[in-house]
Amino acid sequence: MRRNIVVIIAAFWPLLMVSQNTIELKIDSIFNTLCKVESSPGFSVCVIKDGKPILNRGYGLSSLEYGIKNTDSSVFDVASMAKQFTAACIWVLVNKGDLSLEDDIRKYLPELPDWGDTIRIRHMLNHTSGLRNYATILELSGFNYEEHFFDNQSILELMSRQNGLNNEPGKKMLYGNTPYNLLTIIVERISGMSFKSFADQNLFIPLGMKNTTYRVDNNSIVKNRAEGYVLSEESVYKKYPRIESCYGAGSLWSTVDDLAKWAQLLLYPDQNYQSLVDFLLTTVDSTNESAVSTYARGLNLDDYKGYQTIHHSGMTRGYRSNMITIPEIELA
Protein backbone atom coordinates (compact mmCIF):
# COMPACT_ATOMS: atom_id res chain seq x y z
CA MET A 1 0.00 0.00 0.00
CA ARG A 2 2.75 2.44 0.97
CA ARG A 3 4.74 1.77 -2.19
CA ASN A 4 1.73 2.22 -4.44
CA ILE A 5 0.91 5.63 -3.03
CA VAL A 6 4.51 6.78 -3.14
CA VAL A 7 4.52 5.94 -6.84
CA ILE A 8 1.33 7.92 -7.38
CA ILE A 9 2.58 10.97 -5.49
CA ALA A 10 5.96 10.86 -7.21
CA ALA A 11 4.18 10.67 -10.54
CA PHE A 12 2.68 14.10 -9.85
CA TRP A 13 6.07 15.80 -10.17
CA PRO A 14 6.29 15.77 -14.00
CA LEU A 15 2.71 17.01 -14.10
CA LEU A 16 3.57 20.16 -12.20
CA MET A 17 5.02 21.73 -15.33
CA VAL A 18 1.58 22.00 -16.90
CA SER A 19 -1.47 24.08 -16.04
CA GLN A 20 -3.43 23.75 -12.81
CA ASN A 21 -6.52 22.48 -14.62
CA THR A 22 -4.51 19.88 -16.49
CA ILE A 23 -2.95 18.67 -13.23
CA GLU A 24 -6.37 18.27 -11.63
CA LEU A 25 -7.72 16.36 -14.63
CA LYS A 26 -4.74 13.99 -14.68
CA ILE A 27 -4.96 13.32 -10.94
CA ASP A 28 -8.72 12.85 -11.20
CA SER A 29 -8.17 10.29 -13.94
CA ILE A 30 -6.00 8.26 -11.55
CA PHE A 31 -8.33 8.28 -8.58
CA ASN A 32 -11.67 8.08 -10.37
CA THR A 33 -10.69 4.62 -11.60
CA LEU A 34 -10.41 3.38 -8.00
CA CYS A 35 -14.00 3.89 -6.93
CA LYS A 36 -17.50 4.29 -8.30
CA VAL A 37 -19.02 7.44 -6.85
CA GLU A 38 -22.53 6.04 -6.86
CA SER A 39 -21.90 2.74 -5.13
CA SER A 40 -18.53 2.28 -3.43
CA PRO A 41 -16.57 3.67 -0.49
CA GLY A 42 -13.86 6.12 -1.42
CA PHE A 43 -11.26 8.45 0.00
CA SER A 44 -10.02 12.00 0.24
CA VAL A 45 -6.85 13.37 -1.33
CA CYS A 46 -4.82 16.52 -0.90
CA VAL A 47 -1.71 17.46 -2.89
CA ILE A 48 0.43 20.44 -1.88
CA LYS A 49 3.10 22.03 -4.06
CA ASP A 50 5.15 25.10 -3.16
CA GLY A 51 3.03 25.79 -0.09
CA LYS A 52 -0.30 25.74 -1.92
CA PRO A 53 -2.88 22.97 -2.41
CA ILE A 54 -3.18 22.00 -6.07
CA LEU A 55 -5.82 19.38 -5.32
CA ASN A 56 -8.06 18.96 -2.27
CA ARG A 57 -11.15 16.83 -2.73
CA GLY A 58 -12.96 13.58 -2.04
CA TYR A 59 -13.82 10.58 -4.19
CA GLY A 60 -16.50 7.95 -3.70
CA LEU A 61 -18.86 7.71 -0.74
CA SER A 62 -18.23 8.29 2.95
CA SER A 63 -21.56 6.62 3.79
CA LEU A 64 -23.09 3.86 1.71
CA GLU A 65 -26.25 3.97 3.80
CA TYR A 66 -27.00 7.62 3.07
CA GLY A 67 -25.13 8.12 -0.19
CA ILE A 68 -22.93 10.88 1.25
CA LYS A 69 -19.87 11.73 -0.81
CA ASN A 70 -16.37 12.18 0.55
CA THR A 71 -14.96 15.71 0.67
CA ASP A 72 -11.79 17.35 1.96
CA SER A 73 -13.53 17.59 5.36
CA SER A 74 -14.52 13.92 5.66
CA VAL A 75 -13.09 12.50 8.89
CA PHE A 76 -11.19 9.21 8.63
CA ASP A 77 -9.47 6.89 11.07
CA VAL A 78 -5.87 7.35 9.90
CA ALA A 79 -4.64 4.40 12.02
CA SER A 80 -0.86 4.26 12.51
CA MET A 81 -0.32 7.74 11.15
CA ALA A 82 -1.27 8.62 14.74
CA LYS A 83 2.21 7.66 15.96
CA GLN A 84 3.86 10.90 14.81
CA PHE A 85 1.30 12.90 16.79
CA THR A 86 1.76 10.75 19.88
CA ALA A 87 5.51 11.37 19.54
CA ALA A 88 4.72 15.09 19.28
CA CYS A 89 2.90 14.88 22.64
CA ILE A 90 6.08 13.46 24.17
CA TRP A 91 7.96 16.43 22.67
CA VAL A 92 5.56 18.76 24.48
CA LEU A 93 6.45 17.17 27.83
CA VAL A 94 10.18 17.18 27.03
CA ASN A 95 9.93 20.82 25.96
CA LYS A 96 8.26 21.69 29.27
CA GLY A 97 10.91 19.84 31.25
CA ASP A 98 8.40 17.32 32.60
CA LEU A 99 10.07 14.34 30.96
CA SER A 100 13.50 13.25 29.76
CA LEU A 101 14.14 10.96 26.82
CA GLU A 102 16.63 9.14 29.04
CA ASP A 103 14.01 8.35 31.68
CA ASP A 104 13.43 4.69 32.49
CA ILE A 105 9.83 3.95 31.51
CA ARG A 106 9.37 2.04 34.79
CA LYS A 107 9.57 5.42 36.51
CA TYR A 108 6.08 6.01 35.08
CA LEU A 109 4.98 2.41 34.52
CA PRO A 110 6.11 0.63 37.70
CA GLU A 111 3.77 -2.26 36.87
CA LEU A 112 6.26 -3.48 34.29
CA PRO A 113 8.74 -6.12 35.47
CA ASP A 114 12.45 -5.43 35.79
CA TRP A 115 13.77 -7.43 32.85
CA GLY A 116 17.35 -6.50 33.67
CA ASP A 117 17.61 -3.89 30.91
CA THR A 118 16.59 -0.24 31.03
CA ILE A 119 13.94 0.75 28.50
CA ARG A 120 14.15 4.50 27.98
CA ILE A 121 11.55 6.85 26.53
CA ARG A 122 13.64 7.28 23.38
CA HIS A 123 13.60 3.51 22.85
CA MET A 124 9.80 3.61 22.80
CA LEU A 125 9.73 6.38 20.19
CA ASN A 126 12.08 4.58 17.79
CA HIS A 127 10.67 1.06 18.27
CA THR A 128 13.88 -0.24 19.82
CA SER A 129 12.42 -0.99 23.28
CA GLY A 130 12.25 -4.75 22.82
CA LEU A 131 8.66 -4.80 24.06
CA ARG A 132 6.57 -7.45 22.38
CA ASN A 133 3.83 -6.41 20.00
CA TYR A 134 0.54 -6.96 21.81
CA ALA A 135 -1.32 -7.73 18.58
CA THR A 136 0.92 -10.74 17.93
CA ILE A 137 0.41 -12.05 21.46
CA LEU A 138 -3.37 -11.63 21.24
CA GLU A 139 -3.52 -13.40 17.91
CA LEU A 140 -1.47 -16.33 19.25
CA SER A 141 -3.92 -16.62 22.14
CA GLY A 142 -6.89 -16.84 19.75
CA PHE A 143 -8.19 -13.34 20.49
CA ASN A 144 -11.27 -12.37 18.48
CA TYR A 145 -11.21 -8.65 17.65
CA GLU A 146 -14.91 -8.70 16.76
CA GLU A 147 -15.98 -10.11 20.14
CA HIS A 148 -13.40 -9.26 22.80
CA PHE A 149 -12.74 -5.84 24.30
CA PHE A 150 -9.31 -4.46 25.13
CA ASP A 151 -7.85 -1.03 25.80
CA ASN A 152 -4.54 0.61 26.75
CA GLN A 153 -4.86 -0.62 30.33
CA SER A 154 -5.28 -4.15 28.99
CA ILE A 155 -2.06 -3.74 27.02
CA LEU A 156 -0.19 -2.53 30.11
CA GLU A 157 -1.45 -5.54 32.07
CA LEU A 158 -0.48 -7.87 29.21
CA MET A 159 3.05 -6.45 29.10
CA SER A 160 3.30 -6.75 32.88
CA ARG A 161 2.85 -10.52 32.51
CA GLN A 162 5.65 -10.96 29.97
CA ASN A 163 8.73 -12.79 31.23
CA GLY A 164 11.14 -11.11 28.85
CA LEU A 165 11.79 -8.80 25.91
CA ASN A 166 12.25 -9.53 22.25
CA ASN A 167 15.70 -7.95 22.36
CA GLU A 168 17.94 -5.81 24.51
CA PRO A 169 16.75 -2.17 24.31
CA GLY A 170 18.57 -0.22 21.63
CA LYS A 171 19.93 -3.28 19.83
CA LYS A 172 17.18 -3.89 17.30
CA MET A 173 14.33 -2.02 15.67
CA LEU A 174 11.01 -3.91 15.65
CA TYR A 175 7.97 -1.94 14.56
CA GLY A 176 4.86 -2.45 16.68
CA ASN A 177 1.99 -0.73 18.45
CA THR A 178 2.81 -1.55 22.07
CA PRO A 179 5.30 1.30 22.78
CA TYR A 180 3.01 4.00 21.44
CA ASN A 181 -0.04 2.80 23.35
CA LEU A 182 2.00 2.76 26.56
CA LEU A 183 3.36 6.25 25.85
CA THR A 184 -0.19 7.60 26.15
CA ILE A 185 -0.42 6.24 29.70
CA ILE A 186 2.85 7.98 30.53
CA VAL A 187 1.48 11.27 29.15
CA GLU A 188 -1.69 10.87 31.20
CA ARG A 189 0.16 10.08 34.42
CA ILE A 190 2.56 13.01 34.06
CA SER A 191 0.00 15.60 32.92
CA GLY A 192 -2.97 14.46 35.00
CA MET A 193 -5.10 14.84 31.88
CA SER A 194 -6.75 12.42 29.51
CA PHE A 195 -4.53 11.81 26.50
CA LYS A 196 -7.23 13.13 24.17
CA SER A 197 -7.50 16.42 26.10
CA PHE A 198 -3.71 16.76 26.31
CA ALA A 199 -3.28 16.31 22.55
CA ASP A 200 -6.18 18.65 21.77
CA GLN A 201 -4.94 21.45 24.03
CA ASN A 202 -1.22 21.19 23.32
CA LEU A 203 -1.18 20.16 19.68
CA PHE A 204 -4.29 20.16 17.56
CA ILE A 205 -5.94 23.39 18.75
CA PRO A 206 -2.71 25.47 18.56
CA LEU A 207 -2.04 24.11 15.06
CA GLY A 208 -5.57 24.86 13.87
CA MET A 209 -6.33 21.17 13.27
CA LYS A 210 -9.92 21.57 14.44
CA ASN A 211 -11.20 18.29 13.00
CA THR A 212 -8.41 16.09 14.38
CA THR A 213 -8.54 14.19 17.65
CA TYR A 214 -7.88 10.82 19.24
CA ARG A 215 -10.98 8.69 19.57
CA VAL A 216 -10.70 7.12 23.01
CA ASP A 217 -14.11 5.46 23.11
CA ASN A 218 -16.67 4.05 20.71
CA ASN A 219 -19.64 6.15 21.77
CA SER A 220 -18.52 9.70 21.02
CA ILE A 221 -19.92 11.49 17.99
CA VAL A 222 -17.51 12.11 15.10
CA LYS A 223 -18.99 14.74 12.80
CA ASN A 224 -18.51 14.16 9.07
CA ARG A 225 -17.15 10.69 9.75
CA ALA A 226 -16.36 8.50 6.78
CA GLU A 227 -17.49 4.99 7.62
CA GLY A 228 -15.00 2.16 7.29
CA TYR A 229 -16.10 -0.81 5.18
CA VAL A 230 -14.75 -4.28 4.53
CA LEU A 231 -15.42 -6.20 1.34
CA SER A 232 -16.81 -9.62 2.24
CA GLU A 233 -16.12 -12.91 0.45
CA GLU A 234 -19.46 -12.39 -1.27
CA SER A 235 -18.14 -9.05 -2.66
CA VAL A 236 -20.53 -7.10 -0.43
CA TYR A 237 -19.39 -4.10 1.59
CA LYS A 238 -19.99 -4.44 5.33
CA LYS A 239 -19.25 -2.15 8.25
CA TYR A 240 -16.62 -3.45 10.63
CA PRO A 241 -17.63 -3.22 14.31
CA ARG A 242 -15.16 -1.37 16.52
CA ILE A 243 -14.87 -2.89 19.98
CA GLU A 244 -11.41 -2.05 21.30
CA SER A 245 -10.60 1.31 22.86
CA CYS A 246 -6.88 1.64 22.19
CA TYR A 247 -5.21 4.87 21.12
CA GLY A 248 -1.76 6.32 20.69
CA ALA A 249 -0.48 3.84 18.13
CA GLY A 250 -3.68 4.49 16.19
CA SER A 251 -7.27 5.75 16.60
CA LEU A 252 -6.51 9.24 15.37
CA TRP A 253 -9.35 10.78 13.39
CA SER A 254 -8.54 13.51 10.90
CA THR A 255 -9.23 15.11 7.52
CA VAL A 256 -6.95 15.73 4.56
CA ASP A 257 -7.56 19.45 5.13
CA ASP A 258 -6.12 19.19 8.66
CA LEU A 259 -3.32 16.86 7.62
CA ALA A 260 -2.35 19.39 4.95
CA LYS A 261 -1.61 21.84 7.77
CA TRP A 262 0.61 19.25 9.41
CA ALA A 263 2.37 18.55 6.10
CA GLN A 264 3.01 22.28 5.72
CA LEU A 265 4.62 22.24 9.16
CA LEU A 266 6.98 19.46 8.07
CA LEU A 267 7.80 21.34 4.87
CA TYR A 268 8.11 24.83 6.34
CA PRO A 269 8.62 24.67 10.13
CA ASP A 270 8.58 28.09 11.79
CA GLN A 271 10.68 29.02 14.81
CA ASN A 272 7.99 27.80 17.22
CA TYR A 273 7.97 24.29 15.79
CA GLN A 274 11.42 23.77 14.30
CA SER A 275 12.47 21.84 17.41
CA LEU A 276 9.37 19.66 17.08
CA VAL A 277 10.20 18.76 13.48
CA ASP A 278 13.83 18.07 14.42
CA PHE A 279 12.57 15.88 17.28
CA LEU A 280 10.27 13.85 15.03
CA LEU A 281 12.93 13.34 12.36
CA THR A 282 15.49 11.92 14.78
CA THR A 283 16.36 8.33 13.92
CA VAL A 284 18.10 5.80 16.16
CA ASP A 285 21.24 7.16 17.75
CA SER A 286 23.64 4.33 17.02
CA THR A 287 26.62 5.95 18.72
CA ASN A 288 26.39 3.60 21.68
CA GLU A 289 23.76 1.18 20.44
CA SER A 290 23.72 -1.13 17.46
CA ALA A 291 20.20 -0.52 16.11
CA VAL A 292 20.20 1.33 12.79
CA SER A 293 16.96 2.28 11.13
CA THR A 294 15.28 4.79 8.84
CA TYR A 295 12.37 4.92 11.30
CA ALA A 296 12.42 8.19 13.21
CA ARG A 297 9.82 9.12 15.83
CA GLY A 298 6.47 8.20 14.32
CA LEU A 299 7.80 8.86 10.82
CA ASN A 300 9.79 6.99 8.19
CA LEU A 301 12.70 8.61 6.35
CA ASP A 302 13.44 6.96 3.01
CA ASP A 303 14.97 7.74 -0.36
CA TYR A 304 12.68 7.40 -3.35
CA LYS A 305 13.95 8.06 -6.87
CA GLY A 306 16.71 10.23 -5.48
CA TYR A 307 14.47 12.25 -3.15
CA GLN A 308 14.38 12.14 0.64
CA THR A 309 10.81 11.37 1.71
CA ILE A 310 9.13 11.74 5.09
CA HIS A 311 6.15 9.42 5.34
CA HIS A 312 3.98 7.09 7.34
CA SER A 313 1.04 4.90 6.41
CA GLY A 314 -1.83 3.52 8.44
CA MET A 315 -3.99 0.43 8.18
CA THR A 316 -6.92 -0.78 10.25
CA ARG A 317 -10.11 -2.65 9.37
CA GLY A 318 -12.04 -0.47 6.96
CA TYR A 319 -9.41 2.26 6.62
CA ARG A 320 -6.12 2.98 4.85
CA SER A 321 -4.08 6.16 5.04
CA ASN A 322 -0.79 7.60 3.88
CA MET A 323 0.98 10.94 4.09
CA ILE A 324 4.19 11.70 2.23
CA THR A 325 6.24 14.89 2.16
CA ILE A 326 9.22 15.61 -0.10
CA PRO A 327 10.86 18.79 1.24
CA GLU A 328 13.43 19.11 -1.56
CA ILE A 329 10.71 19.80 -4.14
CA GLU A 330 8.20 21.25 -1.65
CA LEU A 331 5.67 18.53 -2.40
CA ALA A 332 3.29 16.69 -0.05
Disulfide bonds with the S-S distance in Angstrom:
none
